Amino acid sequence: MPPSAKTTASCWTCRIRHKKCDESLPRCQNCEALELSCLYSDDKPEWMDNGDKQREMAQRLKAQVKRNAKERRGRRMIQKITREIEGHGSPTPDNPPSLTPSRDEQSTESIQESITVDHTEPQISDTDTTIPSQSLPFNTSPGTETSRDTSQRDESTQAFFGAGSGPLIIQNEQDLRFITAYTDYIFPLLNPFYRPTFLEGGRSWLLVFAMRNTESCQLVISLATYFLSVVPIFPGPGHSVCSSHTWQEVQSQSDLAVKGMQQRVEAISRCGVSGNLLQSTHLLGDIMLLLKFEIMTGSSSSWRVHLYAATVLFEQFLSSPDLDDNVWKIPSDVEEIVSQSKSALSTKDAHRFEASQTAFRFFSSAVITADIIASTALGQLPRLREHHERVLGTRETPHLNLKNIVGCENWIFLSIADIVELDLWKKKAKKSGAFSLMDLIQRASRITQDLDNGLASSPGLDIARNKDGIFSMFNPQQGQSIDHKIVTRTWANAARLYLLVVLSGWQPGSSEILGYSL
C-alpha cells in the first residue's frame, strides 16, 4: 500500500489539541482514529486567536473526542451483542418461541458478560484506533457545534421525524388482519393506560411502525399470532385448530423477524445511530417489542441481553447531535393549544405529532421503565440513571410524562431508582466496614418524604383534559377515565415495600410489610 501523501505543516486540529501530527493527506492519523475533521489550510482559522475562541474550540474538541469514543464503545458493544444473535430454536405450543437468538444452551455465561461489561466510565484515550465508519463535518465557527452545522442538523432532525420515511409495506390481506388485530385489540390490552391524543393520531403510529419496516411487520405479526394461539378469544373446540394454525405463523414470522433484526443491528453497529435515526428508532422499537413478548411468555432467559442492547442503543440516541430534546415535550392540554394564537403552534411544533416522534416517545418510556424495574432484580444502578433528568424532567415540569403511557407518574420510578441506589450503598458500606445505621435511616427518610410529597400532590381522575375535541362525545372510553392517583398509589406502596425490604430484609411476619402486601 503506497504511503499517504504529506503536507509541510500540521493540521490545525492537532495544533489546537497540542498533539503531534503525521501530516498525512487528506486526513492525519490522529483525526482519523478519533473521528475528527482534519483541517489543513494556509490561513489561520478565526478561532486560533490565542484567546477565548481558541479555548472554547479546544473544549468543544475535547467534548467531541469523548462523545465519539462513547459512540465507538456503543458500536463495539452492539457488535458484541450481535455475536450472540445467530439463531434460535423452532417454537412449539408446549415450548413457546423465545424470539431469542443465541448460539446454544451454554451461552448463558457469555450473555451475562455482555450485560455486566463496561458499567464504569472507561478511560478516554487519544490512541483509540477504532476505524471510524463516518466523519462529521468540522465547523470552524466557535458559535456552532463542531459536529454538525445548523442546516444539516435541521435536515437530519426532520428526516428522523418522518420526512425521510419510505413507502408503507404490507404483504397480503392476512398480514393486515394480524396487524390490525394487534393495534386494535392486543396492544390496548397490554397497555391499558396509554391513550394517545387525537393530534398524535391515536395509535396510528403503531400501524405506520408495523408497515414501514419488514422486520417490524413480522415481529408484530409474531406477537399477534402468539397471543391468539394461547388466549382463547372464543373458547371451544375451534380454538385448538386456530392455535395450531397460528403457531405455524409464529414460527415463520419470528424466524424472518429475528434474521432481519440481526442484519440491522450489524448495520447500525458499523455506522452508529447518527445519520440513521429513523432506522435506529425502528430497531429500538423492535427490541422493546421483543422484551414485551418475553415478559408475556416468560420463556426467555436472554431478556437481559435485549434490555442491555436497548439501553446501549438509547444512549447512542442521547449522544447524537441530531436529537432535539423537544421530542420529549408535547403539550398536555390540547384545548390550550388551539385556543392560543396561530403563531403559538409552529410547523416545528407540528412535527412533534408525527408517527416517528410518537413511536420514539413510547419506546423511550418503555426502555426507561424497563431499565429501572430490571435494576431492582439485577442489583445494579439503572444504566440510564444519568439521563433521567434530561428525558423525564422534574416533578414540576415533566418532559416525557410516563403517566400518560404507563399510568404512573415519573417521580415513582425515580424513587425506585433511589431505593436501588440505597440498597447498593448499604451493601458496599457493610462490605467496607463503613456502615452507619443513622446514615441509612436518614437516606431512607428522604426517599419516604419524596414518596409522601408525591402522593400529596398527585391529581385524581384524568377528567379535566379534553384530548380529542368533539370526538370525545363519541368515544366509547369517555366514561372510563383513568384514576392516575390509584395507579400511582399502588406503585408507591410497592416502592415502600421494596424500601422496607432494603432496610430490614424480607420479614413476612412484619405488620408493616403485611400492610403493603395485602
MITOR-812367 format. One line per field, with one value per residue (C-alpha): residue in three letters; chain; y, z, x. Coordinates in Angstrom, 3 decimals, always signed. Last residue first. Example, Ala and Ser with C-alpha at 12.3 -4.5 7.8 and 13.67 -1.06 7.14 Angstrom:
% residues 2
residuo <- [SER;ALA]
cadena <- [A;A]
v <- [-1.060;-4.500]
w <- [+7.140;+7.800]
u <- [+13.670;+12.300]
This chain:
% residues 518
residuo <- [LEU;SER;TYR;GLY;LEU;ILE;GLU;SER;SER;GLY;PRO;GLN;TRP;GLY;SER;LEU;VAL;VAL;LEU;LEU;TYR;LEU;ARG;ALA;ALA;ASN;ALA;TRP;THR;ARG;THR;VAL;ILE;LYS;HIS;ASP;ILE;SER;GLN;GLY;GLN;GLN;PRO;ASN;PHE;MET;SER;PHE;ILE;GLY;ASP;LYS;ASN;ARG;ALA;ILE;ASP;LEU;GLY;PRO;SER;SER;ALA;LEU;GLY;ASN;ASP;LEU;ASP;GLN;THR;ILE;ARG;SER;ALA;ARG;GLN;ILE;LEU;ASP;MET;LEU;SER;PHE;ALA;GLY;SER;LYS;LYS;ALA;LYS;LYS;LYS;TRP;LEU;ASP;LEU;GLU;VAL;ILE;ASP;ALA;ILE;SER;LEU;PHE;ILE;TRP;ASN;GLU;CYS;GLY;VAL;ILE;ASN;LYS;LEU;ASN;LEU;HIS;PRO;THR;GLU;ARG;THR;GLY;LEU;VAL;ARG;GLU;HIS;HIS;GLU;ARG;LEU;ARG;PRO;LEU;GLN;GLY;LEU;ALA;THR;SER;ALA;ILE;ILE;ASP;ALA;THR;ILE;VAL;ALA;SER;SER;PHE;PHE;ARG;PHE;ALA;THR;GLN;SER;ALA;GLU;PHE;ARG;HIS;ALA;ASP;LYS;THR;SER;LEU;ALA;SER;LYS;SER;GLN;SER;VAL;ILE;GLU;GLU;VAL;ASP;SER;PRO;ILE;LYS;TRP;VAL;ASN;ASP;ASP;LEU;ASP;PRO;SER;SER;LEU;PHE;GLN;GLU;PHE;LEU;VAL;THR;ALA;ALA;TYR;LEU;HIS;VAL;ARG;TRP;SER;SER;SER;SER;GLY;THR;MET;ILE;GLU;PHE;LYS;LEU;LEU;LEU;MET;ILE;ASP;GLY;LEU;LEU;HIS;THR;SER;GLN;LEU;LEU;ASN;GLY;SER;VAL;GLY;CYS;ARG;SER;ILE;ALA;GLU;VAL;ARG;GLN;GLN;MET;GLY;LYS;VAL;ALA;LEU;ASP;SER;GLN;SER;GLN;VAL;GLU;GLN;TRP;THR;HIS;SER;SER;CYS;VAL;SER;HIS;GLY;PRO;GLY;PRO;PHE;ILE;PRO;VAL;VAL;SER;LEU;PHE;TYR;THR;ALA;LEU;SER;ILE;VAL;LEU;GLN;CYS;SER;GLU;THR;ASN;ARG;MET;ALA;PHE;VAL;LEU;LEU;TRP;SER;ARG;GLY;GLY;GLU;LEU;PHE;THR;PRO;ARG;TYR;PHE;PRO;ASN;LEU;LEU;PRO;PHE;ILE;TYR;ASP;THR;TYR;ALA;THR;ILE;PHE;ARG;LEU;ASP;GLN;GLU;ASN;GLN;ILE;ILE;LEU;PRO;GLY;SER;GLY;ALA;GLY;PHE;PHE;ALA;GLN;THR;SER;GLU;ASP;ARG;GLN;SER;THR;ASP;ARG;SER;THR;GLU;THR;GLY;PRO;SER;THR;ASN;PHE;PRO;LEU;SER;GLN;SER;PRO;ILE;THR;THR;ASP;THR;ASP;SER;ILE;GLN;PRO;GLU;THR;HIS;ASP;VAL;THR;ILE;SER;GLU;GLN;ILE;SER;GLU;THR;SER;GLN;GLU;ASP;ARG;SER;PRO;THR;LEU;SER;PRO;PRO;ASN;ASP;PRO;THR;PRO;SER;GLY;HIS;GLY;GLU;ILE;GLU;ARG;THR;ILE;LYS;GLN;ILE;MET;ARG;ARG;GLY;ARG;ARG;GLU;LYS;ALA;ASN;ARG;LYS;VAL;GLN;ALA;LYS;LEU;ARG;GLN;ALA;MET;GLU;ARG;GLN;LYS;ASP;GLY;ASN;ASP;MET;TRP;GLU;PRO;LYS;ASP;ASP;SER;TYR;LEU;CYS;SER;LEU;GLU;LEU;ALA;GLU;CYS;ASN;GLN;CYS;ARG;PRO;LEU;SER;GLU;ASP;CYS;LYS;LYS;HIS;ARG;ILE;ARG;CYS;THR;TRP;CYS;SER;ALA;THR;THR;LYS;ALA;SER;PRO;PRO;MET]
cadena <- [A;A;A;A;A;A;A;A;A;A;A;A;A;A;A;A;A;A;A;A;A;A;A;A;A;A;A;A;A;A;A;A;A;A;A;A;A;A;A;A;A;A;A;A;A;A;A;A;A;A;A;A;A;A;A;A;A;A;A;A;A;A;A;A;A;A;A;A;A;A;A;A;A;A;A;A;A;A;A;A;A;A;A;A;A;A;A;A;A;A;A;A;A;A;A;A;A;A;A;A;A;A;A;A;A;A;A;A;A;A;A;A;A;A;A;A;A;A;A;A;A;A;A;A;A;A;A;A;A;A;A;A;A;A;A;A;A;A;A;A;A;A;A;A;A;A;A;A;A;A;A;A;A;A;A;A;A;A;A;A;A;A;A;A;A;A;A;A;A;A;A;A;A;A;A;A;A;A;A;A;A;A;A;A;A;A;A;A;A;A;A;A;A;A;A;A;A;A;A;A;A;A;A;A;A;A;A;A;A;A;A;A;A;A;A;A;A;A;A;A;A;A;A;A;A;A;A;A;A;A;A;A;A;A;A;A;A;A;A;A;A;A;A;A;A;A;A;A;A;A;A;A;A;A;A;A;A;A;A;A;A;A;A;A;A;A;A;A;A;A;A;A;A;A;A;A;A;A;A;A;A;A;A;A;A;A;A;A;A;A;A;A;A;A;A;A;A;A;A;A;A;A;A;A;A;A;A;A;A;A;A;A;A;A;A;A;A;A;A;A;A;A;A;A;A;A;A;A;A;A;A;A;A;A;A;A;A;A;A;A;A;A;A;A;A;A;A;A;A;A;A;A;A;A;A;A;A;A;A;A;A;A;A;A;A;A;A;A;A;A;A;A;A;A;A;A;A;A;A;A;A;A;A;A;A;A;A;A;A;A;A;A;A;A;A;A;A;A;A;A;A;A;A;A;A;A;A;A;A;A;A;A;A;A;A;A;A;A;A;A;A;A;A;A;A;A;A;A;A;A;A;A;A;A;A;A;A;A;A;A;A;A;A;A;A;A;A;A;A;A;A;A;A;A;A;A;A;A;A;A;A;A;A;A;A;A;A;A;A;A;A;A;A;A;A;A;A;A;A;A;A;A;A;A;A;A;A;A;A;A;A;A;A;A;A;A;A;A;A;A;A;A;A;A;A;A;A;A;A;A;A;A;A;A;A;A;A;A]
v <- [-7.222;-6.639;-3.063;-3.812;-7.201;-5.469;-3.058;-5.812;-7.810;-11.557;-11.879;-10.224;-9.826;-7.675;-4.735;-1.603;-2.999;-4.977;-1.841;+0.132;-2.513;-2.352;+1.433;+1.171;-1.295;+1.095;+3.918;+1.784;+1.231;+4.918;+5.854;+3.649;+4.992;+8.582;+8.010;+7.465;+6.804;+7.960;+5.241;+7.291;+8.589;+5.144;+4.640;+7.898;+9.586;+12.729;+12.828;+13.219;+16.879;+17.614;+14.559;+15.345;+17.136;+17.259;+17.717;+14.070;+12.452;+11.404;+12.496;+14.697;+13.745;+16.440;+14.564;+11.335;+12.970;+14.602;+11.285;+9.441;+12.151;+12.028;+8.267;+8.732;+11.341;+9.089;+6.218;+8.356;+9.459;+5.900;+4.586;+7.379;+6.578;+2.884;+3.676;+1.189;+1.939;-1.646;-1.874;-4.697;-3.071;+0.225;-1.506;-3.403;-0.279;+1.864;-0.739;-0.808;+2.996;+3.164;+0.716;+2.820;+5.956;+4.164;+3.310;+6.983;+7.992;+5.481;+6.995;+10.538;+9.934;+9.403;+6.081;+5.205;+3.507;+5.877;+9.122;+8.877;+8.375;+12.064;+12.616;+16.188;+16.709;+20.271;+20.302;+16.754;+17.336;+16.360;+12.790;+12.674;+15.117;+14.385;+10.629;+10.642;+9.845;+6.833;+5.251;+2.149;+1.711;+1.015;-2.641;-5.388;-7.279;-7.602;-3.964;-2.843;-4.564;-2.131;+0.907;-0.298;-1.457;+1.967;+3.884;+1.401;+1.584;+5.357;+5.712;+3.237;+5.440;+8.699;+7.243;+5.986;+9.424;+11.030;+8.537;+8.931;+12.716;+14.753;+16.576;+17.734;+20.155;+22.052;+22.712;+23.951;+26.483;+26.373;+29.623;+31.781;+31.000;+32.493;+30.210;+28.446;+25.533;+24.720;+25.206;+22.732;+20.175;+20.334;+18.212;+19.886;+17.525;+17.576;+14.552;+15.344;+18.849;+17.383;+17.516;+14.503;+15.226;+15.819;+12.107;+11.356;+10.683;+8.369;+6.498;+6.070;+4.561;+1.983;+0.934;+0.837;-1.338;-3.727;-4.107;-4.850;-7.452;-9.092;-9.030;-10.644;-13.584;-16.197;-16.443;-18.303;-15.933;-15.657;-12.146;-10.727;-12.221;-10.666;-7.253;-7.594;-8.453;-5.439;-3.349;-4.708;-3.975;-0.422;+0.244;-1.163;+1.037;+4.086;+3.103;+3.016;+6.589;+7.815;+6.742;+9.813;+9.425;+5.974;+4.276;+3.247;-0.265;-1.206;+0.159;-2.323;-5.264;-4.490;-4.215;-7.623;-9.222;-7.625;-9.163;-12.615;-12.136;-11.034;-13.816;-16.571;-14.919;-14.822;-18.492;-19.791;-17.552;-18.403;-22.114;-21.418;-19.520;-22.566;-24.905;-22.366;-21.844;-25.583;-25.763;-22.791;-24.478;-26.930;-24.136;-20.826;-17.741;-15.461;-18.460;-16.842;-19.042;-19.033;-15.560;-14.049;-15.890;-14.767;-11.132;-11.129;-12.849;-10.427;-7.514;-9.070;-9.641;-6.058;-4.710;-6.880;-5.526;-1.869;+0.763;-1.323;-2.113;+1.386;+3.006;+0.887;+1.717;+5.413;+5.177;+4.587;+7.914;+10.346;+12.433;+15.282;+12.903;+12.157;+8.971;+6.729;+4.540;+3.337;-0.089;-1.014;-4.806;-4.783;-1.727;-3.559;-6.735;-5.307;-2.561;-2.460;-6.225;-7.232;-4.663;-6.192;-9.704;-8.650;-6.760;-9.830;-11.859;-9.300;-9.574;-8.362;-4.830;-2.186;+1.556;+3.785;+5.357;+7.904;+10.676;+13.469;+11.414;+12.840;+11.396;+13.031;+16.315;+16.000;+15.231;+18.277;+20.527;+19.266;+19.817;+23.393;+24.136;+22.846;+19.476;+18.037;+21.121;+22.738;+26.403;+29.697;+28.694;+28.831;+26.428;+23.719;+20.242;+17.978;+14.540;+11.513;+8.072;+4.475;+5.316;+2.695;+2.110;+3.464;+4.662;+6.398;+9.632;+7.648;+8.113;+5.942;+3.794;+5.012;+2.147;-0.365;-1.570;-5.255;-6.709;-7.482;-8.830;-10.990;-12.463;-13.413;-15.117;-17.145;-18.027;-19.248;-22.915;-23.751;-22.761;-19.835;-17.492;-15.569;-15.051;-14.956;-17.043;-19.165;-21.050;-24.643;-26.514;-24.765;-25.340;-22.979;-23.692;-22.883;-19.669;-18.256;-16.102;-13.233;-13.614;-12.171;-9.199;-8.444;-7.997;-5.807;-3.751;-3.372;-2.299;+0.261;+1.603;+1.822;+3.726;+6.084;+6.737;+7.456;+9.899;+11.732;+11.897;+13.230;+15.663;+17.027;+17.628;+19.291;+21.559;+22.463;+23.275;+25.425;+27.417;+27.888;+29.106;+31.491;+32.888;+33.753;+32.547;+33.571;+30.238;+30.648;+32.561;+29.782;+30.538;+30.726;+28.158;+25.489;+21.914;+20.933;+17.304;+16.527;+14.347;+10.640;+9.911;+7.487;+9.542;+12.791;+11.307;+9.545;+12.718;+13.252;+14.134;+13.874;+12.771;+15.443;+12.926;+15.366;+15.548;+16.674;+20.059;+19.859;+23.229;+22.077;+18.660;+20.218;+22.863;+20.198;+20.067;+21.677;+20.517;+18.214;+14.500;+11.998;+8.643;+5.775;+3.345;+0.000]
w <- [+51.329;+50.725;+51.983;+55.387;+55.555;+55.231;+58.018;+60.245;+59.849;+59.590;+56.090;+57.132;+53.974;+54.896;+57.292;+55.267;+51.722;+52.472;+53.861;+50.745;+48.463;+50.427;+50.156;+46.375;+46.071;+48.056;+45.706;+42.654;+44.004;+44.901;+41.330;+39.867;+42.305;+41.641;+37.894;+38.023;+34.346;+32.973;+31.628;+30.768;+27.547;+26.630;+23.979;+22.339;+20.555;+22.692;+22.823;+19.038;+19.502;+20.906;+21.391;+24.445;+26.538;+29.807;+33.112;+33.515;+34.493;+37.910;+40.838;+40.780;+42.728;+45.049;+48.322;+46.734;+45.570;+48.907;+50.719;+48.247;+48.451;+52.251;+52.188;+49.968;+52.329;+55.299;+53.662;+53.404;+57.027;+58.230;+56.387;+57.769;+61.265;+60.762;+59.648;+57.516;+56.943;+57.239;+53.526;+52.887;+55.039;+53.178;+49.782;+50.707;+52.097;+49.113;+46.686;+48.535;+48.622;+44.861;+44.237;+46.523;+44.531;+41.285;+42.876;+43.794;+40.163;+39.064;+41.464;+40.452;+36.856;+37.488;+36.899;+34.164;+31.883;+28.910;+30.018;+33.484;+31.959;+31.070;+28.881;+29.788;+33.297;+34.635;+38.366;+39.070;+37.044;+33.520;+32.310;+29.470;+30.645;+34.334;+33.810;+31.706;+34.492;+35.546;+32.079;+33.182;+36.148;+39.133;+39.848;+41.877;+38.849;+40.211;+41.262;+38.163;+35.955;+37.146;+36.308;+32.887;+31.954;+32.890;+30.772;+27.852;+27.658;+28.070;+25.165;+23.160;+23.543;+22.874;+19.790;+18.426;+18.836;+17.120;+14.237;+13.794;+13.592;+16.485;+17.372;+13.777;+14.402;+16.900;+14.179;+11.886;+14.557;+17.090;+19.096;+15.964;+15.330;+18.676;+21.536;+21.869;+19.744;+22.082;+25.330;+24.168;+23.598;+27.201;+27.864;+25.211;+23.943;+25.271;+24.799;+21.158;+22.267;+23.187;+19.511;+18.511;+15.640;+17.947;+18.864;+22.449;+23.545;+20.602;+21.383;+24.942;+23.548;+21.574;+24.651;+26.678;+24.064;+23.782;+27.564;+27.561;+24.826;+26.676;+29.912;+28.209;+27.318;+29.569;+27.510;+28.107;+30.430;+27.661;+28.168;+29.575;+26.650;+24.192;+25.840;+25.651;+21.952;+21.427;+23.125;+20.717;+17.740;+18.920;+19.317;+15.815;+14.341;+16.046;+14.680;+11.180;+11.645;+13.322;+10.654;+10.348;+13.898;+15.261;+14.512;+11.154;+11.771;+14.766;+12.846;+10.018;+12.366;+14.360;+11.102;+9.910;+13.237;+13.164;+9.757;+10.987;+14.077;+12.062;+9.468;+12.065;+14.124;+11.084;+10.208;+13.761;+14.824;+11.642;+12.359;+15.878;+14.404;+12.545;+15.528;+17.806;+15.392;+15.304;+19.097;+19.419;+17.340;+20.121;+22.375;+23.933;+21.702;+22.337;+23.800;+24.572;+23.715;+19.909;+19.541;+21.629;+19.666;+16.397;+17.471;+18.755;+15.614;+13.403;+15.264;+14.707;+11.004;+10.474;+12.407;+10.263;+7.023;+8.029;+7.259;+7.952;+11.640;+12.593;+10.496;+12.271;+15.635;+14.742;+14.018;+17.733;+18.197;+15.548;+17.932;+17.488;+18.510;+21.755;+22.768;+25.310;+27.054;+30.398;+29.191;+27.529;+27.070;+26.404;+24.164;+22.150;+21.757;+20.462;+17.842;+17.076;+17.331;+15.497;+12.818;+12.359;+12.158;+9.618;+7.559;+7.428;+6.210;+3.493;+1.993;+2.187;+3.531;+3.340;+3.712;+1.472;+2.762;+5.509;+5.123;+6.289;+9.252;+12.415;+11.917;+8.485;+10.074;+12.611;+9.920;+7.879;+10.942;+11.922;+8.452;+8.413;+11.831;+11.179;+12.526;+14.563;+15.750;+17.226;+16.369;+17.817;+17.662;+13.859;+12.193;+11.721;+11.023;+9.106;+10.643;+9.795;+9.003;+9.879;+12.047;+12.404;+16.104;+16.860;+20.402;+20.828;+22.113;+25.038;+27.022;+30.113;+30.634;+32.593;+34.791;+33.919;+30.997;+30.788;+33.046;+30.468;+27.757;+30.319;+31.357;+27.755;+27.605;+30.666;+29.385;+26.015;+27.075;+25.630;+22.173;+19.978;+20.991;+19.206;+21.456;+19.681;+22.699;+20.786;+23.124;+24.030;+24.519;+21.544;+19.567;+18.709;+16.447;+18.024;+17.703;+15.530;+15.409;+17.790;+20.449;+18.047;+17.619;+21.326;+20.814;+17.787;+19.841;+22.471;+19.854;+18.472;+21.956;+22.676;+19.423;+20.404;+23.738;+21.977;+19.660;+22.627;+24.459;+21.403;+20.802;+24.333;+23.848;+20.521;+22.204;+24.940;+22.394;+20.426;+23.548;+24.445;+20.924;+20.929;+24.343;+23.418;+21.498;+18.341;+16.527;+16.355;+13.097;+11.411;+10.360;+6.607;+4.816;+5.385;+6.646;+8.855;+9.833;+10.921;+13.992;+14.062;+16.795;+14.701;+11.511;+13.335;+14.849;+11.618;+9.552;+6.889;+3.209;+3.498;+6.195;+8.328;+10.995;+13.622;+17.145;+19.516;+21.182;+20.742;+18.940;+16.731;+16.058;+14.738;+12.787;+10.689;+10.928;+8.202;+5.242;+3.794;+3.385;+0.925;+2.371;+1.811;-1.018;+0.000]
u <- [-52.348;-48.645;-48.333;-49.820;-48.124;-44.759;-45.624;-47.007;-43.811;-44.434;-43.017;-39.728;-37.648;-34.683;-34.624;-33.867;-33.910;-37.073;-38.732;-37.719;-39.237;-42.478;-42.450;-41.920;-44.811;-46.995;-45.966;-46.818;-50.321;-50.577;-49.615;-52.326;-54.913;-53.811;-53.862;-57.614;-58.153;-61.481;-63.749;-66.826;-65.278;-63.957;-66.658;-65.503;-68.400;-68.527;-64.724;-64.674;-65.600;-62.142;-59.944;-57.814;-60.395;-58.477;-60.282;-61.264;-57.956;-59.176;-57.049;-54.002;-50.876;-49.505;-49.909;-48.727;-45.515;-44.840;-45.240;-42.991;-40.337;-40.519;-40.000;-36.943;-35.513;-36.223;-34.324;-31.189;-31.515;-32.125;-29.068;-26.894;-28.106;-27.323;-23.773;-21.823;-18.131;-16.842;-16.050;-18.526;-21.170;-20.803;-20.986;-24.134;-25.820;-24.812;-26.195;-29.521;-29.651;-29.020;-31.852;-34.047;-33.192;-34.132;-37.482;-37.878;-37.233;-39.858;-42.372;-41.423;-42.437;-46.141;-47.860;-50.365;-47.816;-48.088;-49.763;-48.236;-44.795;-44.632;-41.576;-40.696;-42.042;-42.139;-42.959;-41.797;-38.648;-37.607;-38.108;-35.574;-32.910;-33.444;-33.310;-30.127;-27.659;-29.744;-29.813;-27.899;-30.208;-27.974;-27.293;-28.934;-30.252;-33.783;-34.228;-32.302;-34.884;-37.562;-35.431;-34.256;-37.764;-39.160;-36.624;-36.795;-40.595;-40.727;-38.316;-40.424;-43.497;-41.669;-39.960;-43.275;-44.857;-41.876;-41.963;-45.718;-45.744;-47.165;-43.950;-43.608;-46.499;-44.350;-41.755;-44.514;-45.418;-48.214;-48.109;-48.095;-51.738;-52.735;-53.730;-57.079;-55.902;-53.039;-54.986;-57.611;-54.837;-53.667;-50.577;-48.453;-45.740;-42.199;-39.971;-39.114;-38.157;-34.760;-33.781;-31.687;-29.291;-26.307;-26.443;-25.415;-28.994;-29.636;-26.430;-27.656;-30.857;-28.867;-26.901;-30.133;-31.860;-28.907;-28.867;-32.584;-32.094;-29.217;-31.188;-34.195;-31.974;-33.560;-36.718;-39.960;-41.781;-44.365;-45.720;-42.477;-40.561;-43.025;-42.699;-38.926;-39.143;-41.408;-38.708;-36.093;-38.341;-38.949;-35.233;-34.664;-37.391;-35.877;-32.459;-33.948;-35.205;-32.034;-29.584;-27.351;-26.161;-27.047;-23.736;-22.274;-20.957;-23.093;-26.091;-25.536;-24.908;-28.037;-29.992;-28.792;-29.677;-33.115;-33.807;-32.851;-35.018;-38.051;-37.814;-37.632;-40.381;-42.688;-42.273;-42.594;-45.465;-47.403;-47.104;-48.299;-51.259;-52.526;-52.276;-53.941;-56.852;-57.495;-57.221;-59.602;-62.300;-63.021;-64.287;-63.345;-63.791;-60.808;-58.998;-55.629;-52.635;-52.650;-54.156;-51.358;-48.683;-50.268;-50.336;-46.765;-45.500;-47.468;-45.868;-42.430;-43.026;-44.170;-41.193;-38.908;-40.410;-40.289;-42.901;-45.998;-45.512;-44.371;-47.103;-49.722;-48.172;-48.093;-51.839;-52.450;-54.215;-53.062;-50.996;-53.477;-56.279;-54.482;-52.715;-54.441;-51.877;-53.182;-54.319;-51.002;-51.139;-54.894;-54.588;-51.852;-53.920;-57.199;-56.958;-53.217;-52.663;-55.815;-54.979;-51.532;-52.981;-55.617;-53.040;-50.831;-53.817;-54.539;-51.089;-47.506;-47.723;-45.017;-45.544;-43.473;-40.262;-39.784;-37.247;-39.550;-40.759;-39.317;-35.864;-35.704;-36.775;-33.980;-31.421;-32.469;-32.439;-28.991;-27.626;-28.916;-27.484;-23.984;-22.994;-20.156;-18.354;-21.415;-21.823;-20.610;-16.966;-17.057;-14.666;-17.266;-15.955;-18.288;-18.774;-16.727;-18.054;-17.392;-14.452;-11.716;-11.187;-7.725;-8.173;-4.818;-6.306;-7.594;-10.770;-10.664;-13.709;-16.755;-17.870;-20.559;-18.489;-19.392;-22.070;-24.716;-22.460;-20.678;-24.026;-24.663;-21.266;-22.169;-25.628;-24.334;-24.275;-27.698;-26.516;-25.676;-28.449;-31.190;-34.205;-37.528;-38.441;-40.872;-43.173;-42.241;-45.502;-47.126;-43.921;-41.096;-38.115;-34.783;-32.864;-30.122;-27.019;-27.674;-24.981;-22.399;-24.719;-24.370;-20.648;-21.256;-23.707;-20.996;-18.464;-20.900;-21.564;-17.852;-17.433;-20.254;-18.572;-15.291;-17.065;-18.576;-15.260;-13.433;-16.298;-16.015;-12.287;-12.991;-15.520;-13.050;-10.349;-12.804;-13.672;-10.018;-9.270;-12.199;-11.218;-7.652;-4.618;-6.562;-6.962;-10.755;-10.618;-8.687;-5.069;-4.722;-2.589;-5.210;-5.490;-8.425;-8.947;-12.487;-12.445;-13.280;-10.703;-8.649;-8.845;-8.082;-4.931;-3.950;-3.966;-6.590;-6.296;-3.388;-0.987;+0.688;+1.828;+0.544;+1.977;-0.738;-1.218;-5.015;-5.046;-2.201;-3.694;-6.908;-4.983;-3.318;+0.451;+2.516;+4.576;+1.962;+2.149;+0.745;-0.147;+2.276;+1.573;+0.000]
